[in-house]
Amino acid sequence: QLEVICGRPFDWKAFQDVRNQVQRSVYHWNRIADMAQYKPSPLNGFDLFNYMALIVAARAKDYAEITFKAFADELEENLKAGIYAFKGAERTRYQWEGIAVWPHLGHTFKTMKGMGSIMTGSCYPSLWDLHYDANDESLHSMAEAYTRIYINTNLENKVDVLVKTMEKGKVDGAVYHLNRSCKLMSFLNVETAEMIKEKNGLPYVSFDGDQTDPRTFAPAQFDTRVQALVEMMEANMAEAAE
């Protein structure tokens, strides 16, 4: 059908080359994301947002692989040398659930950094952890990789994926972005947050925003919500230390 619509034969070799390139790019992307598991973390999680355009729109290009490899290599060297994000001065760690508020990326990051809180967990970047067999001519492996993304599954699986990400990132709490422009990312966030809190007891807050429309985001609301979260996380840490 594609050949009829496009008016040219399908180039299987070119397609396979693209799939192989994607796997190489994804491999190094995952190397970057894995750095958040260390405490203190050499990776500022917001850098995953900064490089999101490459993994979303250019993962089939060689320059995505080159960029991710260079960044991952740098982070691994920093870890060996004891060089951490926030200069090792992180006080709390949080999970960000949802797409970034792109028009206010700087504000959201600086607000959290100003309170010594670093993002070490987020399932949005892991949406591009697309592992499949590039030599599978039936395409079943690739189809499975795309359909198993957690926002395409049920509530229970979504909760399970988020809980595991929180455990890996050693987070102290979670921030939920109620994004008006992406229903798949925001749908059932209220239920998700409550179910996760029942499982791990970690505090969470949510805020209204939008990935494209800057008018939907209220900086004052965000600041108030995340300040409350940081206070809860710090209180829990102080209690655990007693």
CORTASUL-V397795 format. One record per backbone hydrogen bond with DSSP energy under -0.5 kcal/mol. CO is the residue of the C=O (numbers start at 1). NH is the residue of the N-H. E is the energy in kcal/mol with one decimal. If there is no record, write none. Layout:
co/nh/e
CO/NH/E
CO/NH/E
This chain:
co/nh/e
1/5/-2.6
2/6/-2.9
3/7/-1.7
3/8/-0.8
10/12/-1.1
11/15/-2.0
12/16/-2.6
13/17/-2.4
14/18/-1.9
15/19/-2.2
16/20/-2.4
17/21/-2.1
18/22/-2.4
19/23/-1.9
20/24/-1.7
21/25/-2.4
22/26/-2.9
23/27/-1.9
24/28/-1.5
25/29/-2.0
26/30/-2.5
27/31/-1.3
28/32/-1.7
29/33/-2.3
30/34/-2.2
31/35/-0.5
32/35/-1.6
33/36/-1.5
34/37/-1.5
35/38/-1.3
35/42/-0.6
41/85/-2.2
42/44/-0.5
43/45/-0.8
44/47/-2.8
45/48/-1.5
45/49/-0.7
46/50/-1.8
47/51/-1.5
49/52/-1.4
51/54/-0.8
51/55/-1.3
52/56/-2.4
53/57/-2.5
53/58/-0.5
54/58/-1.7
58/61/-2.1
61/64/-1.1
61/65/-1.1
62/66/-2.4
63/67/-2.1
64/68/-2.7
65/69/-2.5
66/70/-2.0
67/71/-2.2
68/72/-2.8
69/73/-2.7
70/74/-2.0
71/75/-2.4
72/76/-2.3
73/77/-2.1
74/78/-2.4
75/79/-2.4
76/80/-1.9
77/81/-1.9
78/82/-0.6
78/83/-3.3
79/82/-0.9
82/84/-0.6
84/87/-1.3
85/88/-1.9
86/89/-2.3
92/118/-2.4
93/172/-4.0
93/173/-0.7
94/120/-1.7
94/121/-1.0
95/97/-0.6
95/175/-3.3
96/98/-0.7
97/177/-2.5
100/102/-1.5
101/104/-1.7
102/105/-1.4
104/108/-2.3
105/109/-2.2
106/110/-2.7
107/111/-2.3
108/112/-1.6
109/113/-2.7
110/114/-2.4
111/115/-0.7
112/115/-0.8
112/117/-2.5
113/116/-2.1
116/91/-3.6
116/92/-1.7
118/94/-2.2
118/120/-0.7
119/45/-1.4
121/96/-2.7
122/126/-0.5
123/127/-0.5
124/127/-1.6
125/128/-1.5
126/129/-1.8
128/130/-2.0
129/131/-1.2
132/134/-0.9
133/136/-1.7
135/137/-1.1
136/139/-1.4
139/143/-2.5
140/144/-2.5
141/145/-1.8
142/146/-1.7
143/147/-2.1
144/148/-1.9
146/149/-0.7
149/152/-2.5
150/153/-1.5
154/158/-2.1
155/159/-2.5
156/160/-2.1
157/161/-2.5
158/162/-2.3
159/163/-2.6
160/164/-2.0
161/165/-1.9
162/166/-2.4
163/167/-2.2
164/168/-2.3
165/169/-2.2
166/171/-1.9
167/170/-0.8
172/203/-0.6
173/95/-2.2
174/205/-1.8
175/97/-3.2
175/177/-0.6
176/178/-0.8
176/207/-2.0
177/179/-1.6
178/180/-0.5
178/209/-1.8
179/182/-0.7
182/186/-1.5
183/187/-3.1
186/189/-2.1
188/192/-2.8
189/193/-2.8
190/194/-1.9
191/195/-2.4
192/196/-2.4
193/197/-2.2
194/198/-1.9
195/199/-1.2
196/200/-2.8
197/201/-2.1
203/174/-1.7
205/176/-2.5
207/178/-2.8
208/218/-0.6
209/180/-2.0
212/214/-0.8
213/216/-1.3
214/217/-0.7
217/219/-0.6
218/222/-2.3
219/223/-2.8
220/224/-2.3
221/225/-2.5
222/226/-2.7
223/227/-1.9
224/228/-1.8
225/229/-1.9
226/230/-2.7
227/231/-2.2
228/232/-2.1
229/233/-2.8
230/234/-2.7
231/235/-2.2
232/236/-2.2
233/237/-2.1
234/238/-2.4
235/239/-2.3
236/240/-2.3
237/241/-1.4
238/242/-0.7
239/242/-0.8
